[in-house]
Amino acid sequence: MRRRDEEQQLMHLKLMGWRHFPVDLKNLSGIRCLLLGAGTLGCEVSRLLMTWGVRKLTVVDGGHVSMPDVLKQSLYVDDDCGVPRATAIVPHLKERCPAVDVEAIQMEIPAPGNPVSPSVLDDCERLQTLVASSDVVFLLTDTWESRWFPTLLCANENKMAITAALGHDSYLVMRHGAGPGTRSGNMDDVIAQIQNLSTEDALGRQRLGCCFCNDTASLFNSISDETVALPGLTSIVSGKAVELFARMLHHPEGIHAPGDMAGMDTEHQLGLLPHQMRGSLPRCDLSTVISNSSNDCTACSNIVLSEYRREGLNFVMQAINQPTYLKDLTGISNLIKSDTCLKLPASFPVNSGKLSSARCLLLGAGTLGCDVARILMDYGVRTLTIVDSGCVVVSNLARQSLYTTKDRKTPKATAILEHLKERCSSVEVEGIQMEIPMPGHPVSSKEAAGVLKACERLQELVATHDAVFLLTDTRESRWLPTLLCANENKIAITAALGYDSYLAMRHGAGPGTNSEGSDMVAAMNKLSAEDVLGRQRLGCYFCNDVIAPVDSVSNRTLDQQCTVTRPGLASIASGHAADLFTRLLNHPDGIHAPGDIAGKSSERPSGLLPHQMRGSLSQYSLLTLVGYSSSSCIACSNAVLREYRSRGLDFVMQVINEPTYLEDLTGLTELMKSADYSRVEWVDEVDDEEFADM
């Protein structure tokens, strides 16, 4: 039974292998990952690593679960308050993946500038052993100085190290470079090797830097400086950190791989392998950066590693008790403090009243729905309605963050309620088990009454909520909610996943009217291409479509039915979607706000408010796009809204049973005929001799 469950949990990775890229499941299941930190980042990274098939985890943390942690740190619930995080995290990981071998250690990580406890030498020795026996180390702690000793150990042991760090609204994700090679490879004498450390790695390449290579500041005690990160940021950063790990693990050169830059060409199916990614939510940007190791680095330079290899823990204790010692040793005492480390910018004023009173409708309680619901609660949303028709199955547990083994065969709309309440008892959450009526899924006369009832229920739900999140698995299930949101002028946020790409967008406002009268027929006939503020309407999810949505589920093979995505993608898309909603809610123009483009300056404290964000994990790109409503849109155009307002659910039922009707109504049928005719005419006008030359 347990083996069958494990096979099902790995099904999405096997589907990746069949359709896109041969995932090395054996390597992933055997690799030993050490996570330093079991807080906000540690919870997300550990869960996503299990989703990637990692089955050997060691988690180190010195803190306890507190009440504020429960909303921010995705694995913990109210009952964990007061329990050491290293104790609390184990059962939550096991609940999601019984096959995982997880060890948790309650231990403070020795850090320069912090008071030394009597057990600090024992802690240092324990950390030495842990790093030496692990294959990859994730640095996920709250303070910069707590990353120093692990960084030194990883450079000394030539271990993969990945840093994920949060500012208030910015982040850093990076892989550390390999440790230094030696100029003389055949020497056994330790002292000789210490004196001959090279600035290159074992392959003779210039080493990539670590997270301290650009930091010329002294290490200091920053325990009191709490980093208050925007709630969606953790999911974005964790997803990128785990995907960076998976990409490095599948690179033939592993830790020695050179750093790729966005825009470079690559033949690898998992795409580019950057050195560093730095991003900002207010600026909507993502940059890939390469920096080589620094001769003055306080953690991985030759002089520091030589001293560590010569003096061992005596050197570490001196660095802990005398923070300026590292500056003196590396010769950076007179240098100016670098500005490359993440800063904690002033928090933008979030309207907590608006968030706490906002009524959010989530359509879909799967991979995206779980993450978005949890992040919205962290932002302060306290009224949620969640619609889903499915039940929890074993394969969901690896990907859908809220469910555990006890939820098997339970409707998702029911199971999700308990898990949200465990994290925030004050949330008002309702779960509705319901199939969303979809074009291309014809219904029989016996089914018609039930489908009509579902349509009416969805109408009521959209009308009584302030924002609707479209988080379903299929394109066609988003059509009716999109139409209803345009008709009711409701905020609509779409998050959609490809294999290694994602979309997070806000739909534009509904159309205004050119008639101030109350005559309904006149108002329908005079729907405008602009919104009620007289601005050109932004587009919806369907505005670029040239065909009506059809059945994308039935009569397909298993691998075609499933949404096969890279495991970290849902976290990234969910973080952007929830953050986009928060920015929209805090914008003075709300749903009517124009779309901003990355690179544009903004005087608003919250930064830019894009219309669409499209990202790629293979190219490490993030694009902000603006698309305006289309007069031929099958969901929000005047022609469709006019027909819906005139005929109501009779129109919807016709669309469900005859999806091509939408193409006829909006003129897409004629457009496609015209395009086909033009293409044929162009070929006919070219004679055989000219065509051969072309």
Secondary structure, DSSP 8 states (H G I E B T S, - for coil): -HHHHHHHHTHHHHHHHHHT----HHHHHH-EEEEE--SHHHHHHHHHHHHTT--EEEEEE--B--HHHHHHSTT--GGGTTSBHHHHHHHHHHHH-TT-EEEEEE-----TTS---TTHHHHHHHHHHHHHT-SEEEE--SSSGGGHHHHHHHHHHT-EEEEEEE-SSEEEEEE------BS-TT---HHHHHHTB-SB-TTS-B-B--TTTT--S-----TTS-----HHHHHHHHHHHHHHHHHHHTSTTGGG---B-TT-----TT---BSEEEEETTTTEEEEE--B--TT-TTTSHHHHHHHHHHTHHHHHHHHH-THHHHHHHT-TTS---S-S----------HHHHHH-EEEEE--SHHHHHHHHHHHHHT--EEEEEE--B--GGGTTTSTT--GGGTTSBHHHHHHHHHHHH-TT-EEEEEE-----TT----HHHHHHHHHHHHHHHHHHHT-SEEEE--SSSGGGHHHHHHHHHHT-EEEEEEE-SSEEEEEE------BS--S--HHHHHHTB-SB-TTS-B-B--TTTT-SS-----STT--HHHHS----TTHHHHHHHHHHHHHHHHHHSTTGGG---B-TT----STT---BSEEEEETTTTEEEEE--B--TT-TTTSHHHHHHHHHHTHHHHHHHHH-THHHHHHHTHHHHHHHHHHHHHHHHHTS-HHHHHH-
